Amino acid sequence: MSLKTILVHVDDSERCDRWLKVATRLAVDSGARLVGIYLVPTAYLAPSVAALLPAAVVEGRERELGDAQHAAEQRFRIAASSENLTRIEWRAPAGSPIAAAVDHGRCADLFVMGQRAPDDPALVFTDELIGTTLFSSGRPLLIVPHIGAATAPGRNVLVAWDGGREAARAVGDALPLLARAKQVHIVSYDAGQASASVDVSLSASRLRAWLQDHGIEARVDNLAAFEGEIGELLLSQAADRSSDLIVMGGYGHSRLREFVLGGATRTLLASMTVPVLMAH
């Protein structure tokens, strides 16, 4: 099993180079086709809006959008060329960028995006892009810290395991990366997400055996954690183990409850120090 198609979000920011670098490295390591997709909040001028504006304004705006798109495409192609990637594709879908992310994400093995930065002018858009794509695409997201990543993630992986459906989905989606990892640590914790009939420590043992069936050796650590501490605990455990990738399920609660209570998903999205592969 290996990654065959990697989709990477490209925008107008220079920070985009940081997650482009991760995506290109993963494509090289996996022999995958790399698809760059241009998604920005201002990429689409609706006809209903354009009809209300002077023709010169519309033409100028379209020229600006075209120039920005061209610059983003060049950034993507330069990043691919730097890793000698030839199996690449560029997409700039019209219409809603959020809807396009979900639609295109459903036909990829992995979607690489960047974490929002505190000074990101498109902060609200970035949050919606990540959250909606994670929740609605049915495919895994690899989210790269806004500070970037030192190496291609996946050599030393921490798997967050609570015995729930989202965690199982994330581990299954991460198998191509876990198969290449030198170290895999399963950190299990009972956060009340799984069925009351699930013994999380026993479930973690079953996960370890299942990974062994795939040729993946993993260590298991069963930890105690309160719901509000899980995000901080995972970041601490990743730092202690020098992990370069965290694999976890996203949005274990309903999205409304997750928003109200905080939760591991929001903590990791806000404070990640290494790339995080999430699935829902």
C-alpha positions as CSV (number, residue, x, y, z in Angstrom):
1,M,0.0,0.0,0.0
2,S,1.3,3.4,-0.9
3,L,0.2,7.0,-1.6
4,K,-0.6,7.4,-5.3
5,T,-2.2,10.9,-5.4
6,I,-1.3,13.7,-3.0
7,L,-3.3,16.9,-3.2
8,V,-1.7,20.1,-1.8
9,H,-3.4,23.4,-1.0
10,V,-1.7,26.4,-2.7
11,D,-2.5,30.0,-1.9
12,D,-1.0,33.4,-2.3
13,S,1.1,33.4,0.9
14,E,4.9,32.9,1.0
15,R,4.2,30.6,4.0
16,C,2.7,28.2,1.5
17,D,6.2,27.2,0.5
18,R,6.6,25.4,3.9
19,W,3.8,22.9,3.4
20,L,4.6,22.7,-0.4
21,K,8.0,21.4,0.7
22,V,6.5,18.7,2.8
23,A,4.1,17.7,0.1
24,T,6.8,17.4,-2.5
25,R,9.0,15.3,-0.2
26,L,6.1,13.0,0.5
27,A,5.4,12.7,-3.3
28,V,9.1,11.8,-3.9
29,D,9.2,9.2,-1.1
30,S,5.9,7.6,-2.2
31,G,6.3,7.9,-6.0
32,A,2.9,9.7,-6.0
33,R,1.4,12.2,-8.4
34,L,1.4,15.7,-6.8
35,V,-1.7,17.8,-7.5
36,G,-1.6,21.5,-6.6
37,I,-5.0,23.1,-6.0
38,Y,-5.4,26.9,-5.8
39,L,-7.9,27.8,-3.1
40,V,-8.1,31.3,-1.8
41,P,-11.1,33.3,-0.4
42,T,-11.0,35.9,-3.2
43,A,-10.5,33.6,-6.1
44,Y,-14.0,33.8,-7.4
45,L,-15.9,36.9,-8.5
46,A,-19.6,35.9,-8.7
47,P,-21.5,36.9,-11.8
48,S,-24.2,38.5,-9.6
49,V,-21.5,40.7,-8.0
50,A,-19.7,41.4,-11.3
51,A,-22.9,42.6,-12.9
52,L,-23.1,45.4,-10.3
53,L,-19.6,46.7,-10.9
54,P,-18.2,48.9,-13.7
55,A,-16.6,46.9,-16.5
56,A,-13.2,48.5,-15.9
57,V,-13.4,47.4,-12.2
58,V,-14.3,43.9,-13.2
59,E,-11.5,43.7,-15.8
60,G,-9.0,45.0,-13.3
61,R,-10.1,42.6,-10.6
62,E,-10.0,39.6,-13.0
63,R,-6.5,40.7,-14.1
64,E,-5.4,40.8,-10.4
65,L,-6.8,37.4,-9.8
66,G,-5.2,36.0,-12.9
67,D,-1.8,37.4,-11.9
68,A,-2.1,35.9,-8.4
69,Q,-3.1,32.6,-9.7
70,H,-0.2,32.5,-12.1
71,A,2.3,33.4,-9.3
72,A,0.8,30.6,-7.2
73,E,1.2,28.1,-10.0
74,Q,4.8,29.1,-10.5
75,R,5.4,28.6,-6.8
76,F,4.0,25.1,-7.1
77,R,6.0,24.2,-10.2
78,I,9.2,25.5,-8.7
79,A,8.7,23.5,-5.5
80,A,8.0,20.4,-7.6
81,S,11.0,21.0,-9.8
82,S,13.3,21.4,-6.8
83,E,12.5,17.8,-6.0
84,N,12.7,16.7,-9.6
85,L,9.0,15.8,-9.6
86,T,7.5,15.2,-13.1
87,R,4.2,13.7,-12.2
88,I,2.4,16.9,-11.3
89,E,-0.9,18.6,-12.1
90,W,-2.2,22.1,-11.4
91,R,-5.8,22.9,-10.7
92,A,-7.6,26.2,-10.2
93,P,-11.3,25.4,-9.8
94,A,-13.9,28.1,-10.2
95,G,-16.7,28.6,-7.7
96,S,-16.6,28.2,-3.9
97,P,-13.1,27.3,-2.8
98,I,-14.5,25.4,0.2
99,A,-16.8,23.3,-2.0
100,A,-13.9,22.7,-4.4
101,A,-11.6,21.5,-1.5
102,V,-14.2,18.9,-0.5
103,D,-14.9,17.8,-4.0
104,H,-11.3,17.4,-5.1
105,G,-10.2,16.0,-1.8
106,R,-12.5,13.0,-2.1
107,C,-10.4,11.8,-5.0
108,A,-6.9,11.9,-3.4
109,D,-5.1,9.7,-1.0
110,L,-3.9,12.6,1.1
111,F,-4.7,16.3,1.3
112,V,-1.8,18.5,2.5
113,M,-2.7,21.9,4.1
114,G,-1.0,24.5,6.3
115,Q,-2.0,25.4,9.8
116,R,-3.3,28.9,10.3
117,A,-0.8,31.4,11.6
118,P,-1.8,34.0,14.3
119,D,-1.1,36.8,11.8
120,D,-2.9,35.1,8.9
121,P,-5.3,37.6,7.3
122,A,-7.3,34.7,5.9
123,L,-7.5,33.0,9.4
124,V,-11.2,32.5,9.3
125,F,-11.0,31.0,5.8
126,T,-8.2,28.7,6.8
127,D,-10.2,27.4,9.7
128,E,-13.2,26.8,7.6
129,L,-11.1,25.2,4.8
130,I,-9.5,22.7,7.2
131,G,-12.6,22.0,9.3
132,T,-15.0,21.5,6.4
133,T,-12.6,19.4,4.3
134,L,-11.8,17.2,7.3
135,F,-15.5,16.8,8.2
136,S,-16.9,16.4,4.7
137,S,-14.4,15.0,2.3
138,G,-14.0,11.5,3.8
139,R,-10.3,11.7,3.2
140,P,-7.3,12.3,5.5
141,L,-5.7,15.7,5.9
142,L,-2.0,16.3,6.7
143,I,-1.8,19.6,8.4
144,V,1.7,21.2,8.5
145,P,2.6,23.7,11.3
146,H,2.8,27.3,10.0
147,I,6.5,27.2,11.0
148,G,7.0,24.4,8.6
149,A,8.6,21.0,9.2
150,A,12.3,20.1,9.4
151,T,11.9,16.8,7.4
152,A,9.3,14.9,5.6
153,P,7.1,13.5,8.3
154,G,6.7,9.9,9.1
155,R,10.0,8.6,10.4
156,N,8.9,8.7,14.1
157,V,5.1,8.6,14.4
158,L,2.9,9.0,17.4
159,V,-0.6,7.4,17.1
160,A,-3.3,8.9,19.3
161,W,-5.7,6.1,20.2
162,D,-9.0,6.2,22.1
163,G,-10.6,3.1,20.5
164,G,-13.1,5.3,18.6
165,R,-14.1,5.3,14.9
166,E,-12.3,8.5,14.0
167,A,-9.0,7.1,15.4
168,A,-9.5,3.8,13.6
169,R,-10.1,5.8,10.3
170,A,-7.0,7.9,10.8
171,V,-4.7,4.9,11.5
172,G,-6.1,3.1,8.4
173,D,-5.5,6.1,6.2
174,A,-2.0,6.5,7.7
175,L,-0.9,3.0,6.9
176,P,1.3,4.0,3.9
177,L,3.2,6.4,6.2
178,L,3.3,4.0,9.1
179,A,4.7,1.2,6.9
180,R,7.8,3.4,6.2
181,A,8.3,4.6,9.7
182,K,11.3,3.7,11.8
183,Q,9.4,4.1,15.1
184,V,5.7,4.0,15.9
185,H,4.3,4.8,19.3
186,I,0.7,4.2,20.2
187,V,-0.5,6.5,23.0
188,S,-3.8,5.2,24.2
189,Y,-6.2,7.1,26.5
190,D,-9.8,6.8,27.6
191,A,-11.5,10.1,26.9
192,G,-15.0,8.8,26.9
193,Q,-15.2,8.9,23.0
194,A,-15.5,5.1,22.4
195,S,-18.4,2.9,23.5
196,A,-18.6,2.3,27.2
197,S,-18.1,-1.4,26.4
198,V,-14.6,-0.7,24.9
199,D,-11.6,-1.3,27.1
200,V,-9.1,1.2,25.5
201,S,-6.0,-0.6,26.7
202,L,-7.2,-3.9,25.3
203,S,-8.2,-2.1,22.1
204,A,-4.7,-0.6,21.8
205,S,-3.3,-4.1,22.1
206,R,-5.5,-5.2,19.3
207,L,-4.4,-2.2,17.2
208,R,-0.7,-3.2,17.8
209,A,-1.4,-6.8,16.6
210,W,-3.2,-5.5,13.6
211,L,-0.3,-3.2,12.7
212,Q,2.0,-6.2,13.1
213,D,-0.1,-8.0,10.5
214,H,0.9,-5.2,8.2
215,G,4.6,-5.5,9.1
216,I,4.5,-2.5,11.4
217,E,6.0,-2.8,14.9
218,A,4.6,-0.4,17.5
219,R,5.0,0.3,21.2
220,V,1.9,1.0,23.3
221,D,1.7,3.4,26.2
222,N,-1.6,3.5,28.1
223,L,-2.1,6.9,29.7
224,A,-4.7,8.5,31.9
225,A,-6.1,11.8,30.7
226,F,-9.1,14.0,31.3
227,E,-11.0,15.2,28.3
228,G,-9.7,18.8,28.5
229,E,-6.1,17.7,28.8
230,I,-5.8,15.4,25.7
231,G,-4.5,18.0,23.2
232,E,-1.8,19.1,25.6
233,L,-0.9,15.5,26.5
234,L,-0.5,14.6,22.9
235,L,1.8,17.5,22.2
236,S,3.8,16.7,25.3
237,Q,4.1,13.1,24.3
238,A,5.2,14.0,20.8
239,A,7.9,16.2,22.2
240,D,9.1,13.6,24.6
241,R,9.5,11.0,21.8
242,S,10.8,13.5,19.2
243,S,7.9,12.5,17.0
244,D,7.8,14.1,13.6
245,L,4.1,13.1,12.9
246,I,0.9,12.7,15.0
247,V,-1.9,10.5,13.7
248,M,-5.3,11.1,15.2
249,G,-9.0,11.1,14.6
250,G,-10.5,14.6,14.2
251,Y,-13.8,15.9,15.7
252,G,-14.7,13.0,18.0
253,H,-17.7,15.1,19.2
254,S,-20.3,16.8,17.1
255,R,-18.6,19.9,15.7
256,L,-20.8,22.2,17.8
257,R,-19.8,20.4,21.0
258,E,-16.2,20.4,19.9
259,F,-16.3,24.1,19.3
260,V,-17.9,24.8,22.7
261,L,-15.7,22.6,24.8
262,G,-12.4,23.0,22.9
263,G,-11.0,19.5,22.6
264,A,-8.0,17.7,21.2
265,T,-8.8,18.6,17.6
266,R,-8.9,22.4,18.2
267,T,-5.8,22.2,20.5
268,L,-3.8,20.4,18.0
269,L,-4.9,22.7,15.1
270,A,-4.0,25.8,17.2
271,S,-0.8,24.6,18.9
272,M,0.8,21.9,16.7
273,T,4.5,21.7,16.7
274,V,4.8,18.8,14.2
275,P,2.6,17.8,11.2
276,V,-0.7,16.1,12.2
277,L,-2.6,13.6,10.0
278,M,-6.3,13.7,10.8
279,A,-9.3,11.8,9.6
280,H,-12.9,11.9,10.5
